[in-house]
Each structure stands twice: as structure tokens, then as C-alpha cells.
Amino acid sequence: MYVPDGGPGVPQLCMAEDLGALSVRAAAGSPRWELLSRALGAAGAGEVAGDHVWLDIAWLRSAAGDRDQDWHDGFTGMLAHAAGRGWLSADGGRVRAHVEWGR
């Protein structure tokens, strides 16, 4: 996921076909957690929690657009991997991702 300007911009899902990595890239020279939190919340994409984010799985699926069954199977596999690492919320609705700050 990419968040322009570190928060004021609308979050965009990039490289949806890469199911081996999940992160949020916030385009800001230094961490701007409050702006990132507002941008994610306004888009319904997730929320900031400490130094990482919880991304809404339904938002990720929707933002990925029209995908074939292989992609959906791979996405489900990625979520299973995340669950095994403790990166899935208790209700199964969100997945944890780290934040990369930079331009």
C-alpha cells in the first residue's frame, strides 16, 4: 500500500500481485503517524497501532480489483501465513503490516 504525502493523500494499493510482501509505504521524510492514521481511517483501509498498522482485509480485496481465483487463493494463503505469525486480528478482519517512511 502507498500513502501519498505520508498521510494527507488517499491510500492506494500497489503491486497487488505480490502476495509475498505486505507493507505500507508512507511518502514522508519523517514519521507522521497522526496523518497516516487519519488517511487510513478516512479510507476505511485500517488503523495505526504503535509502530505498525492493521489493514482491513475487505478493503485490500476491494482495492485489488478484479482478480482471478488463483490470486484469491494466494491471498488466502498469505493471510494463513500471517495468522501463523500472529499478524491477523482476533476477529480475522485485519492483517498487520509494517510502515516504511520515505519519499
N, C-alpha and C positions, 0 to 999 in steps of 0.2 A: 504494500500500500504506500502511496505517496501523498504527503500533505504539503501543498504549496505554502511557502512563507512560514513554515513551522506552526501553522495553526489557523490563520485567518482564511485560508483557501479551503475549498471543498475537497475532502479526501477522495482519492482516485485509486482504484485497484489497477496495479500494473503487473505484467507478467503472470497473469492468472494460470498460464500453462505450466509454470514452475511450481510443482507441488512438493518440492524438496526443501523449500525455504519459505519462511513467513516472517516478515518484519515490517515495521513502519519506518519509512524514511521521511523525516521532517526537515524541510528545507529552511534551516535557520543556523546561523553561525554559532549559537549557544542554545542550550535547552530553554524552551519556552513552554513549560508544562501546562500552564493555565490556558494558553491559547490552543494548544493541542487538545486539551480536554474539551474545550468549548466546540472546536471543529468536529471532533468525533461524535460528541453528544448531539449536536445540531443535525448531523447527517444520519444519526441512528446507527453509526458504524462501530461504536464501542465506547470504552471509558478508560481513563488513565487510572492506574493503581500503583502507587510508588514510582519505581523507575521502569515500568513496563506498561503495556496496555492489554486490555481484554477486548478482543474484536468479536463483534456479533456475527455468528456463523450464517444466519439468514441473510444478513447484509452482504457478506462475502459471496455467497452463492448468487445473489441477485446481481451484484456488481460484476460478476464473472460473465454475465450474459448467457447467450445460448451456447451450451456445451453438449458434447455427445456423452453417451453412457460411460465410455472409458474415463473421461475426465471426472464424472461424478463418482465413479468407483475409486479413482485415485484420490479424490478429495476426501472421501470417507476413510480411505486408508491413512491419509495424512492426519485426520482427526483421531483415529485409533492410536497412531503413534504418539500424538500429543497427549492423549488420555493416559497412556502408559508412563509418560514423563511427569504427569501431574499438571499439564498445561491446559486442561479442559475444565471449565467451571463445573461446579457440583450439579447444576441443572442441565449441563450439556449444551447450553446455548451460546457459550463464548469460548474462544481459544486465546491463550496467552501469546503475546508477541513482544519482542524487544524493539526498542526505538533506536534508530540511527540518526544522529543530528548532523547536519552539514548541508552544504549547498549543492 
